[in-house]
Structures are given as structure tokens and as C-alpha cells.
């Protein structure tokens, strides 16, 4: 089974999801759509989006995202910043 490592831009995701780009940006900023901010731009793993669309569980999307970026040394710092920006803790209560 081949893995899909395709990376999409915000406008490509908007077209793929058939939503206005502004709606996609709002939803990704609050964590409803899985994506990663790189500088001023958003990038999306197509494999993660496909998993997110298939299942109601955000845990699946997160686990796929972790798998997709497991060799990326910048992933953990980006994840930490995302939690800080959303004022959330990574630790379970």
C-alpha cells in the first residue's frame, strides 16, 4: 500500500473540500481541519485530510499527522507552538 505524501496549499484544500478559502482558514486556525502553518502560509497533508474526512475521530487525523511527520525534526516544536497558541495543554487531565 503506497502512502500519499502530497502536500496541499490552503487554496487547493478549499477546492478539494469545495469550501471558500476563508472558511478553510477559519476552521484550520481553530483546529477543526488538520493543517500546519509554515510562516504565513498553511500546508496540508492530503493523506491526513483523507483520514479526517473518512472518520469522525480527530485522534485518527492527529495520529496520521504524527506518522506523516515522524522524521521531521521541526514537528514537535510546531506542535508545542500550536498548543500554546490555542492555550491548551498537551498533558491529559
N, C-alpha and C positions, 0 to 999 in steps of 0.2 A: 504494500500500500504506500503510495507516494504522499509526501507531506506537501502541503501548499504553503510556501513561504512568501507568497505575493504580498507586497505592502501597498496600501492604497492611500490616496490623499483624501482630505475632507470632501472635496467636490466629487471624487469618484465614489466615495461611500454614499453620499447623498443620492447620486444617480442609481447606485446599486440598491439602496433601500427605498428609492422612489419617495424621498423626503426633501424638503427645501434645505439647502446647506445651513441656514441659520438654525433650523430645528435640530439638525445633527450636531452642530456645535454646542447648542444649549444642553442637549442630552449627554454628550460626551463630557462636558465640563462638570456635570453633577453626578457622573458615574453611571448613567443609565445605559450608555453604549460604550463598549470597551475600546479604548484608544490610548495613544501615548503622545503627549506634547513634546515636540523637539523644537526648541527655540520658540518661534512664534507660530509654528505650523503643527498640525495634527497629523499623525500617521496611524494606520490601522492594519492589523494582520488580517488578511482575508480568511484564513483558517479560524481565527478566533471569532470573527464576525459570523462565520457559518455555524460554528458551535453555539454561539449566543442565540442565533436565530432558531436553531433546532430545539433548544431546551429552555425551560423556564428558569433554570438554575444559574445564577451569576457565578456560583462556585465553579461550574464547568468552564465558563469563559475565563475565569481567573486561572484555573489550573492549566488550561491550554496556553494562556499568555505566559505563564511561568515556564512551561515547556518550550514554547517558541523562543524565549529569550534566555534560556538557561546558560548559554555560553557568552552572553553579553554582560560584560563587567559593569556596565552603566545601569543595568536593570534595577538592582536593589536600591541604589541611591535615588533613582527616579520613582520607585515605589514608595520609598520613605517620604519624598517630597510630596507625592500625591496625597498620602495620609495627612501630612502636615497642612497642606493647602485646604483639605476638607475638614481639618480639625478633628481627625479621628485617630484612634489608637489601633495599632496592628495587633495588640495583645487581646486575647479573648477575656471576657469578663467572667 
